[in-house]
Amino acid sequence: MLPYWDKLTPQEKDIVSQNAVIRKYNSGSHIHSCDRQCLGMIYILSGCVRTYILSEEGREITLFRFRENDSCVLSSSCVISQITFETNMDAETDCEILIVNASVFGKLKENNIYVRCYMYEALSERFSSAMWTMQQILFEKLDKRLASFLIDEYERTDSQEIPMTHEQIAVQINSAREVVARMMKRFSSEGLVEMKRGKVILKNINGLEELT
């Protein structure tokens, strides 16, 4: 259910119902970018969406992820003047997404104080997440960032086996594949992880936690 659904009038609910669609995206699919038509507000029904910015040199910096039951207004940048930076969104896994038409969402935020409050709260939360990401990149050592990511994945999936390549992990922690490969080799020599083709097996959870 949309986070503001209960705060809509019966007429607004009808408008949203008539102008919302559910779309499915395969893993790796591009969902939104600044050079495409404004998508609208999205609500993740299943799967994971990665949001990132892209430098002129083509480097990607992952800002945050949206997972099941998360919603995002950044894809409605055409109707929200407060969004002044350009973001891209890709399906990190197979996804099913509810999309509320951009023009409809724009009218809702103008006419419904609850929707407007939701929008500002969502923007504030995402800005905080983006700032945390930048702090990690600028001030945290790579071994700590990598260990924190591995622990987060372990806690999220409840599995010590992480099915990711070095390149995929590098994208996740905003580093280069070669740098991640060297750090993984160090972790492996210290008995913290075991590297397999296309995956990483965590061997010493406590040891990784000590690095964070």
ABEGO torsion letter per residue (X at the ends): XBAAAAABBAAAAAAAAAABBBBBBBBGBBABBAABBBAEBBBBABEBBBBBBBBAAGBBBBABBBBBGBBBAAAAAAABAABABBBBBBBABBBBBBBBBAAAAAAAAAABAAAAAAAAAAAAAAAAAAAAAAAAAAABBAAAAAAAAAAAAAAAAGBABBBBBAAAAAAAAGBBAAAAAAAAAAAAAAGABBBBBGBBBBABAAAAAAAX
